[in-house]
Amino acid sequence: MIFFKHIFLFSFFLSLILNANATSYYISTSLGDDNNSGLSSQFPINSIDKLNTFTFQAGDSILFKAGESWEGMFWLKGSGVSNNSIVVDIYGGVGKATINGNGYQSCILIYNDEYISINNLNLYNENTHLDSLGNTKLLVGFAGALNTWGSGKNIRFGVKVVATSHSLSGFRFNNLDIHNIYPTPTLSQNTHKGYGLKLETQSDTSNLLFNTISDVKISNCYFHHTGHYGIWIKSIGLNNIDSVKNFDIDILNCDFQDTGGSGFVPNKSKNILVQDCFFNHCGSSVDNRMWKRGSGMWTFDCKNAIAQHNYFMNAHGPQDSYGAHIDYGNENVVFQYNYSYNNEGGFVEILGDNINCGYRYNISVNDGYRLDPNNSPWDKKGKIFWISNYCGSGPRCPNTATFIYNNTVFINDSINPEIYFWPNVGDVHLFNNIIYVGSNGQKIPTLLQNNLNTLNISHNVFYDSSRINLDSDLINNAFFNDPKLLNPSSLGINDPNMYQLQINSPFIGAGKLISGSSDTTNYLNNNGGRDYFGNIISDINPPCIGAFNLISLNTPNSIKNLNIKAVPSMTTDNLRLKIENYYGEIETEIYNLKGNKISKQNGSFISLKDFKKGIYILRINFNGEIENLKVVKL
């Protein structure tokens, strides 16, 4: 015990010594002078060129004047240590400081350094890579790949972290706005190669050099208008080596909007968490310099990855372009508790050579509207579920323990995405899903090829089944009744709350029980304990079918067989809600027949005075229960 006390005291005093030696550097364009020391806010330096002459130490801070702007590439030299990082931040205000990369390869470069935290900056980089004399802009002293690697001619970044000589660890990126990242190449095929933030490792296995990047947290950042990916993790030189991976990567509460490619792409990484993020218009084409194709995120050769509580919306492109997809060579990858909406490619895409990967407790609304350009079935047309064994240009690779369960899928009348499983995709477990399709529109094709496949399919709901050409394997233990979703619109409403089951749904407690393992990564035998909405899922009693598990029916506070009335149900101005034997709080959302929410009101008194004539849906929330009523404004 005395030994451990001494270790603790040594670490404590070492931390005090390191912090005592820490230095703060101030930089301001309005007040700074490069002849200043930069060691106080009264005497800041002025330029990034001057900043690039410093090598920083553990605990140092580089502080940019809030609201001011700089041009050039900040090559941050020097490493922190565990629990004592080098910090880049702002001072003297609350607005972000801006760095315009001005045609250099990156706004911020970190090259073989680690334990660095970067906060509260606005970064963009789309100016020409040529100076006023027509020469390529190169950073003085940077010798990567004969110094041409530092140019932003053919590839461009907001932030780039590179490990070439050894593994790196300890990075924090918080509250960054990274946008308008485009190179200025002479070759058109490179026009899209702009990336918000890249973590890159370079290994040389012939010399036993295996480099990784680890302990990374990216939070509260905004990535938009990039030529390609928002965040990219890439390992070079580790092909066919599965045991070496980047690790401990968290992407939290980040916003990806109008990225030309995917929002987040991890490669050769493990222990990944993507949570509370918003992916919108990935694969965007709002700028001609964009790639114009991409799923919200996809994993490649990754292990132990969880993407949960995210919104994946409006992905575009002629291939892939799903809300989120699982590429090949992954293990223990799960997409759970996500909302997927209006993604051109579809909802579920799983390629080959994957182990224990899949989707559960997600809500998908109107995904898969893409039409095949050659009108070929089972090719590039949008899909509800698609499983293949593609694993590169060589032989095909089946998967092991693929799962798709307890998802709720809504498809309106205007689209008809496919369900398609390739031959030889391994064992697939498909159960407890709701596939709700409008009664009109083109037939929805389905094809599950049986050659070398092991299919465990049961307890799925297909409604309206008359609009689906159901493969015979999908019919096994299937249901065809109306699941009675809260959604009142045939078009579908862009609100995950509307895809809960009503209390009179026939599929409450009607699902296949998933239990038998305490291992949380054993997704086939451990149900995760919660549904999309956070409700508890039993490992003893069967769950509901779909992403919503209604438990309130078994609680003493539930309200059963209530008589809810709108009085009058046809009115010129106002109405009152009457709920038998209930006198508590009431919250009502009002929707038109197109599914657009137009009002929210509290209490039993509802005013329609300012509404146009027509039919409206009242979504009434009381005591944890939700019910719908139709009313007419005269």
BAFI-176784 format. One line per 3 residues: number of its first residue (from 0); for each residue x, y, z of C-alpha. Coordinates in Angstrom, 3 decimals, m for minus. Each point is the difference from the previous one (the first is absolute). Layout:
NUM	X:Y:Z; ... $
***
This chain:
0	0.000:0.000:0.000; 2.881:2.384:0.810; 1.456:m0.679:m3.440 $
3	m3.262:1.030:m1.730; m0.243:3.145:2.152; 3.479:0.963:m1.134 $
6	m0.969:m0.566:m3.638; m3.083:2.188:0.439; 1.945:2.783:1.679 $
9	2.687:m0.147:m2.675; m2.622:0.312:m2.756; m1.722:2.847:1.863 $
12	3.182:2.018:0.470; 1.125:m0.738:m3.563; m3.308:1.463:m1.218 $
15	0.565:3.118:2.119; 3.503:0.410:m1.410; m1.200:m0.406:m3.590 $
18	m2.805:2.517:0.479; 2.350:2.441:1.713; 2.224:m0.072:m3.091 $
21	m2.929:0.367:m2.418; m0.086:3.077:m2.216; m2.877:1.827:m1.660 $
24	0.567:1.508:m3.442; m2.348:2.729:m1.252; m0.621:0.890:m3.628 $
27	m2.055:2.912:m1.349; m0.243:1.608:m3.426; m1.312:3.294:1.375 $
30	2.364:0.425:2.949; 2.885:m2.327:m0.818; 3.560:0.599:m1.181 $
33	2.369:m2.802:m0.943; 2.737:1.815:1.894; m1.954:m0.574:3.208 $
36	0.631:m2.999:2.219; m3.650:m1.073:m0.187; 0.142:m0.969:3.663 $
39	m2.802:2.298:1.128; m3.264:1.315:m1.419; 1.531:3.509:0.100 $
42	2.857:m1.033:m2.309; m1.358:m2.631:m2.416; 1.703:m1.128:m3.182 $
45	m1.720:0.667:m3.299; 0.416:m2.801:m2.556; m0.182:m3.739:m0.490 $
48	3.473:0.200:m1.605; 1.363:1.146:3.356; m2.036:m2.611:1.861 $
51	1.571:m2.685:m2.180; 3.462:0.858:1.376; m0.933:m1.248:3.471 $
54	0.205:m3.549:1.344; m2.472:m0.429:2.833; 0.251:m2.012:3.209 $
57	m2.464:m1.949:2.141; m2.537:2.318:1.601; 0.624:2.907:m2.381 $
60	m2.945:1.955:m1.397; m0.248:1.691:m3.391; m2.730:2.624:0.253 $
63	m1.466:1.745:m3.042; m1.868:3.285:0.480; m3.708:m0.772:m0.203 $
66	m1.725:1.243:m3.144; 3.214:0.648:m1.954; 1.362:m1.711:m3.139 $
69	3.293:m1.375:m1.322; 1.258:m1.508:m3.245; 2.350:m2.944:m0.497 $
72	0.700:m3.458:1.431; 0.642:m0.207:3.724; 2.512:m2.817:0.431 $
75	m0.374:m0.767:3.694; 3.358:m1.371:1.161; 0.460:m1.643:3.379 $
78	m1.796:m2.599:2.111; m1.810:0.042:3.276; m0.114:m2.952:2.349 $
81	m2.863:m1.977:1.498; m2.130:2.303:2.216; 2.002:3.049:m1.148 $
84	m0.753:0.770:m3.619; 0.999:2.915:m2.169; m3.145:2.115:m0.384 $
87	m1.082:2.181:m2.920; m2.871:2.337:0.857; m1.198:3.613:m0.052 $
90	0.262:2.965:2.369; m1.594:3.405:0.360; m3.537:m0.812:m1.128 $
93	m2.467:m2.737:m0.904; 0.054:m0.075:m3.819; 2.082:m2.637:m1.777 $
96	3.401:0.927:m1.387; 0.399:m0.734:m3.730; 2.853:m1.621:m1.900 $
99	m0.215:0.097:m3.788; 2.385:m2.699:m1.244; 0.506:2.176:m3.075 $
102	0.938:m2.795:m2.401; 2.420:m1.896:2.240; m0.773:m3.626:0.599 $
105	m1.683:0.576:3.356; m1.130:2.765:2.300; 1.612:m1.890:2.894 $
108	2.648:m2.711:m0.350; 1.071:m2.385:2.781; 2.926:m2.138:m1.130 $
111	1.288:m2.732:2.361; m1.106:1.972:3.079; m2.663:m0.924:2.538 $
114	m2.064:0.943:3.061; m1.454:3.091:m1.604; m3.370:1.697:0.560 $
117	m1.450:2.431:m2.568; m3.116:2.040:0.776; m2.230:2.840:m1.235 $
120	1.427:0.594:m3.482; m1.565:0.682:m3.387; 2.004:m1.670:m2.777 $
123	m0.356:0.201:m3.784; 2.368:m0.635:m2.883; m0.954:0.525:m3.656 $
126	2.361:2.683:m1.341; 2.477:m0.792:m2.776; 3.155:m1.955:0.798 $
129	2.016:2.488:m2.090; 1.511:3.216:1.305; m0.086:3.354:m1.826 $
132	2.979:m1.059:m2.133; m1.629:m3.288:m1.034; 2.176:m2.149:2.273 $
135	m1.416:m2.786:2.167; m0.435:1.058:3.610; 2.219:m2.180:2.200 $
138	0.572:0.231:3.705; 3.583:0.907:0.874; 1.758:m2.859:1.753 $
141	m2.625:m2.644:m0.694; 1.667:m2.879:m1.823; m2.807:m2.545:m0.305 $
144	0.316:m1.767:m3.381; 2.520:2.488:m1.347; m2.166:2.826:1.351 $
147	m2.569:m0.365:m2.770; m2.177:m1.954:2.434; m0.608:3.253:1.866 $
150	m1.571:1.628:m3.035; m3.764:0.283:m0.312; 0.001:m0.546:m3.743 $
153	m1.570:m3.457:m0.247; m1.243:m0.642:3.530; m1.111:2.329:2.754 $
156	m0.943:m0.181:3.699; m1.371:2.039:2.845; 2.048:m1.948:2.561 $
159	2.439:m2.791:m0.753; 1.670:m2.262:2.577; 2.774:m2.218:m1.373 $
162	1.923:m2.825:1.666; 3.035:m1.134:m2.025; 2.773:m0.668:2.526 $
165	m1.951:m1.346:2.992; m3.517:m0.479:1.359; m1.881:3.034:1.311 $
168	m2.581:0.459:2.740; m2.047:2.557:1.873; m1.894:2.347:m2.344 $
171	m2.974:2.204:0.843; m1.908:2.095:m2.530; m2.893:2.040:1.337 $
174	m2.297:2.669:m1.410; 1.710:0.276:m3.378; m1.753:1.274:m3.138 $
177	1.783:m1.616:m2.973; m1.384:0.862:m3.425; 0.700:0.894:m3.620 $
180	2.939:m2.389:m0.340; 0.896:m0.423:m3.697; 3.331:m0.433:m1.827 $
183	0.942:1.907:m3.164; 1.336:m2.738:m2.298; 0.719:0.085:m3.698 $
186	m1.437:m3.537:m0.287; m3.773:m0.059:0.267; m0.017:m3.436:1.675 $
189	1.534:1.608:3.096; m2.475:2.856:0.262; m2.018:m1.687:2.763 $
192	2.951:m0.891:2.262; m0.817:2.313:2.871; m0.349:m1.479:3.513 $
195	m1.030:1.618:3.244; 2.183:m1.949:2.452; 2.275:m2.913:m0.810 $
198	1.865:m2.352:2.345; 2.634:m1.778:m2.097; 2.531:m2.664:0.943 $
201	2.846:m1.214:m2.176; 1.614:m3.330:0.872; 2.950:m1.916:m1.398 $
204	m0.500:m3.634:0.907; 3.284:m1.061:m1.641; 1.764:2.044:2.694 $
207	m2.463:m1.068:2.718; m1.483:3.506:0.161; m3.692:m0.311:0.948 $
210	m1.498:3.423:0.662; m3.420:0.752:1.461; m1.928:2.996:1.303 $
213	m2.010:m0.410:3.204; m1.939:1.798:2.723; m1.788:2.499:m2.242 $
216	m3.112:1.947:0.941; m1.695:2.258:m2.544; m2.958:1.834:1.529 $
219	m2.386:2.829:m0.808; 1.604:0.579:m3.402; m1.669:1.116:m3.229 $
222	1.202:m1.412:m3.329; m1.562:1.358:m3.169; 0.720:0.777:m3.643 $
225	2.961:m2.326:m0.352; 0.940:m1.533:m3.324; m0.058:m3.486:1.492 $
228	m0.137:m1.347:3.581; m0.627:2.005:3.142; 2.240:m2.254:2.163 $
231	2.281:m2.691:m1.435; 2.148:m2.530:1.856; 2.462:m1.668:m2.371 $
234	2.797:m2.528:0.579; 2.623:m0.413:m2.728; 2.314:m3.010:m0.192 $
237	m2.027:m2.406:2.142; m1.851:m1.937:m2.684; m0.805:m3.602:0.993 $
240	1.075:0.664:3.606; m3.095:m0.267:2.179; 1.619:0.202:3.434 $
243	1.162:3.622:m0.241; m2.726:2.649:0.187; m0.485:3.581:1.095 $
246	m2.038:m0.034:3.178; m2.184:1.887:2.468; m1.673:2.469:m2.370 $
249	m3.041:2.015:1.168; m2.070:2.213:m2.308; m2.528:1.785:2.200 $
252	m2.685:2.578:m0.708; 1.460:0.977:m3.364; m1.862:1.432:m2.975 $
255	0.728:m1.074:m3.585; m1.798:2.054:m2.640; 0.517:0.065:m3.761 $
258	3.165:m2.065:m0.105; 0.850:m1.034:m3.560; 0.698:m3.527:1.226 $
261	m0.871:m1.763:3.228; m0.023:1.767:3.337; 2.222:m2.452:1.905 $
264	2.116:m2.862:m1.366; 2.143:m2.030:2.425; 2.506:m2.481:m1.455 $
267	1.948:m2.633:1.967; m1.277:1.255:3.327; m1.526:m1.552:3.112 $
270	m1.916:1.152:3.067; m1.923:2.672:m1.869; m2.989:1.924:1.338 $
273	m2.090:2.297:m2.212; m2.768:1.540:2.069; m2.482:2.891:m0.138 $
276	1.188:1.135:m3.424; m1.996:1.492:m2.858; 0.810:m1.054:m3.568 $
279	m1.901:1.958:m2.648; 0.535:0.138:m3.777; 3.122:m2.136:m0.130 $
282	0.931:m0.602:m3.632; m1.077:3.552:m0.659; 0.210:1.607:m3.434 $
285	m0.483:3.648:0.974; 3.550:0.705:m1.237; 1.526:m1.358:m3.211 $
288	3.181:m0.816:1.924; m1.792:m2.672:2.020; 0.192:m3.796:m0.347 $
291	m3.829:m0.136:m0.080; m0.343:m3.411:1.638; 0.054:m1.316:3.541 $
294	m1.752:m1.719:2.886; m0.185:1.968:3.219; 2.736:m2.236:1.398 $
297	1.495:m3.401:m0.763; 2.504:m2.274:1.674; 2.787:m1.868:m1.808 $
300	2.188:m2.648:1.685; m1.162:1.159:3.441; m0.737:m1.784:3.261 $
303	m2.229:0.846:2.951; m1.774:2.999:m1.501; m3.259:1.425:1.310 $
306	m2.006:2.696:m1.780; m3.014:1.018:2.071; m2.464:2.833:0.553 $
309	0.936:1.627:m3.300; m2.068:1.528:m2.793; 0.918:m1.166:m3.526 $
312	m1.917:2.074:m2.529; m0.092:0.809:m3.718; 3.095:m1.881:m1.197 $
315	0.459:0.242:m3.766; 1.864:m1.811:m2.740; m0.028:m2.576:m2.806 $
318	1.514:m2.736:2.236; m0.030:m0.756:3.734; m1.524:3.206:1.439 $
321	m1.877:m1.762:2.787; m0.651:1.624:3.350; 2.920:m2.031:1.321 $
324	1.512:m3.191:m1.352; 2.341:m2.777:1.036; 2.717:m0.525:m2.604 $
327	2.142:m3.134:0.066; 2.445:m1.565:2.447; m1.688:1.150:3.232 $
330	m0.709:m1.681:3.321; m2.475:0.999:2.711; m1.422:3.039:m1.779 $
333	m3.508:1.041:1.015; m2.239:2.841:m1.151; m2.622:0.443:2.708 $
336	m2.475:2.638:1.184; 0.473:2.086:m3.146; m2.510:1.887:m2.134 $
339	0.463:m0.474:m3.752; m2.000:2.272:m2.312; m0.227:0.554:m3.767 $
342	3.360:m1.539:m0.890; 0.258:m0.662:m3.713; 1.768:m3.370:0.158 $
345	m2.041:m1.506:2.794; m0.006:m1.074:3.637; 2.109:m3.177:0.500 $
348	3.125:m0.800:m2.050; 2.373:m2.733:1.182; 2.872:m1.196:m2.177 $
351	2.144:m3.132:0.502; 2.559:m1.473:2.398; m1.785:1.392:3.058 $
354	m0.444:m1.695:3.367; m2.814:0.810:2.429; m1.085:3.205:m1.722 $
357	m3.418:1.507:m0.555; m2.842:2.389:0.795; m2.482:0.051:2.881 $
360	m2.532:2.436:1.519; 0.235:2.501:m2.834; m2.791:1.935:m1.723 $
363	0.157:0.370:m3.776; m2.366:2.335:m1.852; m0.173:0.169:m3.796 $
366	3.529:m1.291:m0.609; 0.997:m1.543:m3.332; m1.614:2.165:m2.646 $
369	2.854:m0.330:m2.509; m0.884:m1.434:m3.421; 2.475:m2.149:m1.901 $
372	1.273:2.004:m3.012; m0.274:m3.104:m2.210; m3.271:m1.162:1.543 $
375	1.794:m3.179:1.137; m1.506:m1.887:2.947; 2.220:m0.825:2.982 $
378	2.717:2.459:m1.075; 0.168:3.699:0.900; m3.657:0.457:0.861 $
381	m0.731:1.121:3.562; m0.459:m2.669:2.656; m1.611:m0.558:3.358 $
384	2.404:m2.829:0.901; 3.004:m1.009:m2.102; 2.572:m2.638:0.983 $
387	2.853:m1.013:m2.304; 3.289:m1.904:0.274; 2.097:2.574:m1.840 $
390	3.460:0.357:1.580; 2.110:1.545:m2.748; 1.044:m1.140:m3.438 $
393	0.894:m3.568:1.045; m2.145:m2.966:1.061; m3.277:0.722:1.784 $
396	m0.121:m0.177:3.813; m3.111:m1.085:1.939; m0.884:1.562:3.340 $
399	m0.509:m1.561:3.420; m2.894:0.861:2.337; m1.536:2.871:m1.932 $
402	m2.993:1.437:1.872; m2.850:2.349:m0.857; m2.611:0.139:2.740 $
405	m2.544:2.282:1.680; 0.147:2.725:m2.623; m3.011:1.982:m1.185 $
408	m0.033:0.821:m3.718; m2.548:2.305:m1.635; m0.276:0.254:m3.804 $
411	m2.528:2.321:m1.651; m1.828:m0.539:m3.282; 2.453:1.938:m2.170 $
414	3.003:m2.355:0.354; 0.554:m3.761:m0.263; 3.402:m1.011:1.389 $
417	1.092:m3.658:m0.155; 0.923:m2.600:2.592; 2.883:m2.045:m1.388 $
420	2.411:m2.593:1.447; 2.776:m1.326:m2.238; 0.908:m3.698:m0.118 $
423	2.667:m1.200:2.429; m0.347:2.845:2.496; 0.235:m2.353:2.995 $
426	m2.480:m0.146:2.883; m2.511:2.847:0.191; m2.392:0.634:2.894 $
429	m2.991:2.156:m0.917; m2.779:0.326:2.545; m2.301:2.383:1.890 $
432	0.047:2.617:m2.761; m2.957:2.075:m1.164; m0.043:0.759:m3.725 $
435	m2.925:2.343:m0.503; m0.720:1.025:m3.599; m2.747:2.122:m1.459 $
438	m2.828:m1.911:m1.670; 0.476:1.638:m3.390; 2.978:0.393:m2.309 $
441	2.259:m2.454:m1.775; 0.603:m3.455:1.410; 2.978:m0.383:2.298 $
444	2.322:m2.769:m1.265; 1.689:m2.463:2.376; 2.502:m2.759:m0.753 $
447	1.864:m2.127:2.550; 2.314:m2.362:m1.807; 0.356:m3.314:1.803 $
450	3.246:m1.294:m1.473; 2.404:m0.617:2.938; m2.021:2.283:2.271 $
453	m1.291:m0.802:3.482; m3.061:2.144:0.640; m1.611:0.465:3.401 $
456	m3.080:2.063:m0.812; m3.109:0.403:2.140; m2.372:2.371:1.796 $
459	0.187:2.759:m2.609; m2.989:2.182:m0.878; m0.758:0.814:m3.654 $
462	m2.840:2.450:m0.450; m1.592:0.671:m2.453; 1.274:m3.367:m1.258 $
465	m2.064:0.223:m3.168; 2.527:2.537:m1.277; 3.040:m2.223:0.676 $
468	1.109:m2.920:m2.166; 1.053:m2.025:3.003; 2.772:m2.547:m0.458 $
471	m1.099:m3.316:1.504; 2.664:0.185:2.709; m1.382:3.309:1.263 $
474	m3.382:m1.572:0.677; 1.355:m2.284:2.733; m1.875:0.850:3.242 $
477	m0.895:3.384:m1.525; m2.912:2.285:0.883; m2.100:2.037:m2.395 $
480	m2.233:2.093:2.281; 0.110:3.779:0.317; 2.580:0.718:2.758 $
483	m1.882:3.223:0.873; 2.845:2.495:m0.002; m0.667:3.463:1.377 $
486	0.895:1.471:m3.394; m3.198:1.450:m1.514; 1.368:0.858:m3.444 $
489	0.208:m2.218:m3.074; 3.084:1.986:m1.026; 1.790:m0.564:3.278 $
492	0.981:2.614:2.565; 3.591:1.011:0.637; m0.224:m0.694:3.721 $
495	1.140:m3.276:1.611; m2.592:0.375:2.755; m2.726:m0.645:m2.548 $
498	1.197:m3.596:m0.555; m0.861:m1.268:3.436; m2.780:m2.555:0.371 $
501	m3.395:1.071:1.226; m1.257:m1.719:3.128; m2.408:m2.139:m2.059 $
504	2.707:m1.369:m2.322; m0.173:m3.783:m0.455; 3.799:m0.219:0.180 $
507	0.533:1.088:3.579; 1.897:m2.855:1.642; m0.253:m2.089:m3.189 $
510	3.687:m0.109:m0.970; 2.693:m2.656:0.134; 1.836:m0.037:3.338 $
513	3.697:0.868:m0.217; 1.925:m1.115:3.067; 2.546:m2.444:1.348 $
516	3.240:1.942:0.261; 1.441:2.613:2.353; 2.586:0.973:m2.628 $
519	m1.181:3.356:m1.350; 1.764:m0.611:m3.326; m1.827:m3.287:m0.528 $
522	m2.704:1.815:m1.913; m1.845:m3.170:m0.987; m0.530:m1.079:3.606 $
525	0.077:3.290:1.913; m2.808:2.421:m0.847; 1.751:3.126:1.298 $
528	m2.614:0.680:2.653; m1.580:3.078:m1.629; m2.055:0.908:m3.045 $
531	0.395:3.077:m2.247; m1.888:2.171:2.502; 1.878:m1.226:3.071 $
534	m2.731:m2.343:1.208; 1.152:m3.136:1.812; 0.026:m3.290:m1.909 $
537	m0.355:m3.149:2.057; 2.239:m3.029:m0.413; m2.847:m2.150:1.340 $
540	m3.130:1.200:m1.787; m0.387:0.377:m3.773; 0.496:3.564:m1.286 $
543	m2.222:2.010:m2.274; 0.708:m0.221:m3.704; 1.784:3.034:m1.404 $
546	2.232:2.651:1.587; m2.501:0.933:2.725; m0.594:m2.175:3.061 $
549	m3.181:1.051:1.790; 0.329:m0.881:3.676; m2.534:2.374:1.501 $
552	m2.813:m2.521:m0.433; 1.481:m2.039:2.821; 0.465:2.901:2.429 $
555	m2.569:1.083:2.605; m0.002:3.598:m1.277; m1.070:m0.886:m3.507 $
558	m3.339:1.214:m1.314; m2.046:m2.698:m1.676; m3.089:0.223:m2.139 $
561	m0.208:3.770:0.285; m2.724:1.788:m1.906; 1.684:2.983:m1.677 $
564	m2.253:2.408:m1.828; 0.377:3.317:m1.770; m3.117:2.067:0.684 $
567	m1.111:0.998:m2.517; 1.908:m2.059:m2.574; m1.070:2.435:m2.728 $
570	0.527:3.638:0.925; 0.503:3.453:m1.433; 2.290:1.177:2.805 $
573	0.616:m1.986:3.174; m0.441:m3.412:1.564; 0.577:m1.652:3.339 $
576	1.627:m3.362:0.696; m1.840:m2.270:2.390; 1.813:m2.995:1.484 $
579	m2.033:m2.204:2.290; 1.294:m0.142:3.573; 3.064:2.094:m0.784 $
582	0.663:3.549:1.207; 3.763:0.402:m0.430; 2.190:1.786:m2.524 $
585	m0.656:m0.341:m3.738; 2.326:0.895:m2.852; m1.319:m0.044:m3.573 $
588	1.878:0.199:m3.285; m2.096:0.864:m3.063; 0.843:m1.348:m3.459 $
591	m1.508:0.553:m3.420; m0.695:m2.946:m2.310; 3.396:0.410:m1.686 $
594	1.611:m0.879:3.317; 1.317:3.489:0.757; m0.140:1.096:3.630 $
597	m1.603:3.430:0.091; m0.741:0.649:3.672; 0.655:m1.131:3.533 $
600	m2.458:0.832:2.796; m0.277:m0.817:3.700; m3.110:m0.746:1.971 $
603	m3.442:m1.297:m0.897; m1.013:3.119:m1.945; 1.065:m0.107:m3.687 $
606	m0.267:2.996:m2.314; m0.373:m0.450:m3.755; m0.999:3.605:m0.549 $
609	2.953:0.911:m2.224; 0.028:m3.254:m1.992; m1.259:m0.497:m3.544 $
612	m3.063:m2.154:m0.615; 0.810:m3.689:m0.117; 0.762:m3.197:1.929 $
615	2.667:m0.010:2.719; 1.617:m2.696:2.145; 0.313:0.638:3.720 $
618	2.855:m1.942:1.594; m0.964:0.053:3.672; 2.609:m0.741:2.682 $
621	m1.249:m0.582:3.546; 1.409:m1.894:2.964; 2.559:m1.750:m2.226 $
624	m2.661:m1.133:m2.490; m0.389:1.238:m3.570; m3.143:m0.196:m2.118 $
627	m1.152:1.533:m3.289; m3.293:1.667:m0.870; m1.277:1.437:m3.264 $
630	m1.868:3.320:0.125; m1.503:2.236:m2.661; 0.387:3.765:m0.230 $
633	m3.111:1.420:m1.744 $
***
